[in-house]
């Protein structure tokens, strides 16, 4: 699994012109699921994300986690994160998990995030989504469960 973590002051996602998920201070997570990903990948990423210290403390040092600040999380499924772009100029998405695998794993990821007690919202899997956010910092981190070894 690949996750792009964006520290935001606010974020929302629209489907068909209606807001389906909206948060204030926290993370917008763009989540890509590979055909070889499993719950253990999701578990590892959830723990890394929830404990990632990229919020400022009283000295303005990046020393606090989203749990520390009681932030909010918006999860967006994004299969294009697993694009293979090595050949040619048109990316291949053949390694992206098919919906029958990706949907349950994305739902599991969201459920595990929400067990933290933080407000957790999401877009709609497979929908044409319009994501708006104000990246705070900007602070953006990319995590890949393939590097967890």
N, C-alpha and C positions, 0 to 999 in steps of 0.2 A: 504494500500500500504506500502511496505517496500522498503527503499532505502538505499543502502550502498554508502556513499559519500567518495571518496578517493581524497585527495588533491594531484594533480600531477604536475610534471614539463613538462610532455608530455605524450600523450596517443594516440593510434590508434586501430582501429578494422578492421580486414580483413575478407572477405567472398570469398571463392574460390581463395585464394591467392592474392586478390586485396584489397587495402585499400579503405574502403567505408566511413570512418569517421576518422578525425585526428584533434587533438588539441595540443596547447602548454600549458602554465601555466593555471591551473584551476582545474576543477572537472571532474572525471569520475564517473558517476552515474549508479549503477546497480539497476534496477527497477523491483520489483516483484509486480504483481497485483493479489489480492485475488478476489474470486468470489463476495464478498460483497462490494468491493470498488466502489467509485463513484467520480464524478468530485469534490465534496467538499473535498475528501481526497487528490486529486491531487492539488487543490488550496492551501490547508494548507501546504502541503509539498513544493510546489514551493516557497511560501513566506518564510518558514523556511530555505530552502536551499539557496535562494538568499541573505538572510540577516545573514546567519551563519558566525560569525566572527572567522575564523580560519586561516587567513593569517597574517603574521607579519607586524607590523608597524615600524616606524623609531627606536623604542626601542626594536625591535624584540619580542614584545608582540603579542599574538594572538588577534588582535583587529580590523582587517579589513575583510570586506566581499568580496565575489567575484565581487560584483558590484563596490566596492571601487577600486579594482585593475584592473578592466576591463578584468577579466579572461575569459576563454573559457570553454565550457561544452560539454562533450561527454556522451550521454545517451544510455544505453544498456539495452534492455529488458532481464529479467532473472527470469523466472517462478520458478526456484529452490529455490528462496528466501522464498517462501511460503510453503516449505516442512514441512510435519508433520513427525517428527522422534521419536515420543514417544514410538511407539510399534516396536519391532524388530530392524533389522539393515538395512532394505531397506526403504528409505523415501517414503512417499506417497505425490503425488502432486494433489490430488483430489480437494483441496481447491483453486488451481490456477484457475484464470478466463480463460474461454475458449476463443479462438481467436476472436470470434464475439463480445465479450465484451472487451477483453484485448487490441486488436489493436486500437479501437477508443479511449480508455482511455489513452493508451500510447502515441498516437498521440496528444491528448489533452494536456497531461503533457508536451511533447516536445514543443508544440506551446506556452503554457503559459511561459515556461522557455525562449523561444526565444523572447517573447515580451519585455524582459528585455533589448534587444539590444545587448546582448552578443553573440558572435559566438557560435552557438549551432549545433552540429552534432550528428549523431546516427549510430548505427548498423542497421541491417535489421531484423525486427521482425521474429522470428521463424527459422532464418538461423543458420547454424553451424558457429559460429563466433569465431575468435581467437583475444582475446583482449590483447594488450600489453600496459604496463604503467610503468612509474617511479613514485612511490608513494613518495611524497615530505614530509619528516619528519621522519618517516611516520606519516601521520595524516589520520585516518579513523574513520568515525562516522556512526552509524546505526540509521536511523529514521524509525518509524513505525507510520502510521496515526492512528492506534488503540489507541495510547497514547495521542491523541490531546485533549481529553475531556476538 
